Amino acid sequence: MNKAPAGKTKAVIAYITFIGFFIAVTMNKDKPEAFATFHIKNMFGLLLMLLVAVVTQFHINLLAGDLLYWISVAFWAFSLAMAATNKKAGVPFLSRKFQTWFTFLG
């Protein structure tokens, strides 16, 4: 049986709405753990994607915003599953970018 990586609880909490994200960031400040930091950065990127989707829906194009919204939801579900199954993986291409862009979270 796989042993859960340090920070798994924080990683899963990060995906529980935006409030869970802030709770995980606060918990990870005291004792940073690489697994949790990876998933916190990933969730921050997904939250920004969701924000862009909502702005697109209301101000640019409803259909494009809806499409981006559901893509964000699918990426969120995939990332949550990766955190729950002890994998330090996320959305292909985007998760790597999130790790380099959001260094202030680590």
C-alpha positions as CSV (number, residue, x, y, z in Angstrom):
1,M,0.0,0.0,0.0
2,N,1.3,3.5,-0.9
3,K,2.3,5.7,2.0
4,A,0.6,9.1,1.8
5,P,3.1,11.9,1.0
6,A,3.7,14.6,3.6
7,G,1.2,17.3,2.9
8,K,-1.5,15.2,1.3
9,T,-4.2,16.6,3.6
10,K,-3.2,20.2,2.7
11,A,-3.2,19.3,-1.0
12,V,-6.7,17.9,-0.9
13,I,-8.0,20.8,1.2
14,A,-6.6,23.2,-1.4
15,Y,-9.1,21.9,-3.9
16,I,-12.1,22.3,-1.6
17,T,-13.4,25.7,-3.0
18,F,-11.5,28.9,-2.8
19,I,-11.8,28.9,1.0
20,G,-10.0,25.6,1.2
21,F,-7.3,27.1,-1.0
22,F,-6.7,29.9,1.6
23,I,-6.8,27.4,4.5
24,A,-4.2,25.2,2.8
25,V,-2.0,28.2,2.1
26,T,-2.1,29.2,5.7
27,M,-1.5,25.6,6.9
28,N,1.5,25.3,4.5
29,K,3.1,28.5,5.7
30,D,4.1,27.0,9.1
31,K,5.7,23.8,7.7
32,P,6.0,23.9,3.9
33,E,5.8,20.5,2.2
34,A,6.5,20.0,-1.5
35,F,3.5,17.9,-2.3
36,A,1.1,20.5,-0.8
37,T,2.9,23.4,-2.4
38,F,2.6,21.8,-5.8
39,H,-1.1,21.3,-5.5
40,I,-1.7,24.8,-3.9
41,K,0.0,26.4,-6.9
42,N,-2.0,24.3,-9.2
43,M,-5.3,25.2,-7.5
44,F,-4.3,28.9,-7.7
45,G,-3.9,28.6,-11.4
46,L,-7.2,26.8,-11.7
47,L,-8.9,29.6,-9.7
48,L,-7.5,32.2,-12.1
49,M,-8.8,30.1,-15.0
50,L,-12.2,30.1,-13.4
51,L,-12.1,33.8,-12.9
52,V,-11.2,34.3,-16.6
53,A,-14.1,32.0,-17.6
54,V,-16.6,34.0,-15.6
55,V,-15.4,37.4,-16.9
56,T,-15.5,35.9,-20.4
57,Q,-19.1,34.7,-19.9
58,F,-20.4,38.0,-18.8
59,H,-18.3,40.5,-20.8
60,I,-17.0,38.9,-23.9
61,N,-18.8,35.8,-25.2
62,L,-21.2,33.5,-23.3
63,L,-20.4,30.4,-25.2
64,A,-16.6,30.8,-25.0
65,G,-17.0,31.5,-21.3
66,D,-19.1,28.5,-20.7
67,L,-16.6,26.3,-22.6
68,L,-13.7,27.7,-20.5
69,Y,-15.7,27.2,-17.3
70,W,-16.4,23.5,-18.0
71,I,-12.8,23.0,-19.0
72,S,-11.7,24.5,-15.7
73,V,-14.1,22.3,-13.8
74,A,-12.8,19.2,-15.6
75,F,-9.2,20.2,-14.8
76,W,-10.1,20.8,-11.2
77,A,-11.7,17.3,-10.9
78,F,-8.6,15.7,-12.5
79,S,-6.3,17.6,-10.2
80,L,-8.3,16.7,-7.1
81,A,-8.1,13.1,-8.1
82,M,-4.4,13.3,-8.5
83,A,-4.0,14.8,-5.0
84,A,-6.3,12.2,-3.5
85,T,-4.3,9.4,-5.1
86,N,-0.9,10.6,-3.9
87,K,0.3,11.8,-7.3
88,K,2.3,15.0,-7.8
89,A,0.7,15.5,-11.2
90,G,-1.8,18.0,-12.6
91,V,-3.1,19.3,-15.9
92,P,-0.5,18.6,-18.6
93,F,1.4,21.7,-19.7
94,L,-0.6,24.1,-17.5
95,S,0.5,22.7,-14.1
96,R,4.2,23.1,-15.1
97,K,3.5,26.7,-16.0
98,F,1.7,27.3,-12.7
99,Q,4.7,26.0,-10.8
100,T,7.0,28.5,-12.4
101,W,4.6,31.5,-12.4
102,F,3.4,31.2,-8.8
103,T,6.6,31.0,-6.9
104,F,5.3,33.4,-4.3
105,L,3.1,30.6,-3.0
106,G,6.0,28.3,-2.2
